[in-house]
Amino acid sequence: MRDGASFSAFVEAVRGLGIPARTLLARTGGTYRITTDHPTFGPGCMGVLEARTAPGAFVFDDHCGDQGANAGGEDYRLERVSAPARGFRLRPVHSGLCLGIPDASTDEGTAVHQLPCAPAGGGQVFQFDPDTSAAG
């Protein structure tokens, strides 16, 4: 993984719904933000709605920082895992929970939620693909 890697796991989870491009942005203190670039609404951040701390809170895109509905819920820590698959858990800094797909669903359009971290990690392990759009 490297800074500027394209964040494709969420796109995979909601494939075909016109999801904007996502970029993993390194921040201070070992945290990351997932920025979005929507063709109509412009730049934004992916975060936990209203920085809620309870399991089940929705994750969605909005403006970054204080002007967005995700204010306080936009920063993540990455936790490298090797099982059940190699990749990363995304842990919102404000809650310490994990982002995931409920019941590890593979159904198109399934929303990402903030969930208790599961030892087996079903639906909670994400991979990062390099952004090759600027390669030439």
N, C-alpha and C positions, 0 to 999 in steps of 0.2 A: 504494500500500500504506500502511496505517496501523496503529499499535499496536492490538491487540485484533481484528485481522482474523481471520476464521474460516479455518482451514487446511483447505481442502477437497481439495487435490490427492491426498492419501493416501486420503481417503475415496473419491474417484473410482477410485483404483487397486484398491481392495478393496470396491467397491460391493456392497451387499446382504448384508454379513456382520455387521451390527449394530455397526459401528465407532462409538465414542463421539465426541462433539463435540470439536473441537480448536481451540485458540486460540494465536495467535502472541504471545508475551510478550517485550517488550524487556527486556534485561538490561544490565549495565554493560559498557563497553568495546566497544560496537557489536555485541554478540552477542544472540542470541535463544534462547528455549526454546519448545518446542511442548508446551503442556499439554493434558491430556485430562480429560474429565469423563464417566466411565463410569457408567451408571445403576445398576449393581450394586456395582462395586468402588470407586467414588468417584474423587477426583482423582488424577492421576498425570502422568507426563511420557513423551514419546516419545524414545527414545534408542537408541544402538548398544549391543548386548549386551556387557556387561562392559567397555565402552570399548575394545573390540578395535580395533587399528589396521590389520589386514589387510583387503584387499578381500574382499568376500563376506559379511562379518558381517551378521547380521540386525538389523533395526530393529523395535522393538516397544514397547509401552506397559508401564510398571511404576510403582512408587512413585517419587517425585522424591527426588533427593539420595542420601545414603549408605545409606539403607535399601532402595534399589532395585537391581535387577540391572544397571541402566544407569548407575550412578554413575560420573561422569567422562565420560560419553558423551552428555550431554543438551544441550549448548550448541552453537549453530550460528552461522555467519556466512552472510549472504545475499549472493549475487553476482548482480547484475543482468545479464541477457543479452538479446540481441535476435535471436539465431539459434541453433538452427533455429526457435525461436519466442520471442516476448517473454515474459519471466517471470524466475524466479530459480533459481539453483542453490543447494542447501542443502549447506554444507560443515561437517561436524563439526569443531569447534575442536581436539579431541584428535588428529585424524588428518590433516586437510587434504584428505581425499578428498571425494567427492560422494555424496549420497543419490540413489538411482535405482531404476528398475524394470528388472531384467535383460532384455536384448534388447528393450527398449522394449515389452514385452508389454502387450497390452490385455485379456488374459484376466482375467475376474473372479476375485478371490482371490489374485492374484499378490502376493507379499511384496515389501516394500521392503528394499533392501540398501545397504550402504556399498560403493561401487565407485570405481575410478579415474575421474577426471573425463575425459570424452570431448569432444574439440573439437566434434564434431557434436551432442553433447548429447542423443542419443536416449534418452528415458526419464529424463532428468535435469533437465528444466526444469519448474518448478512455478509455478502462479499462485495468488494469494490472492483470495478473494472476501470482501466485507464481510459482517459478521455482521448480518443484518437481523432476527434473532429478537426483539430488544428494541425494534424500531421500532414506533411506535404512532401 
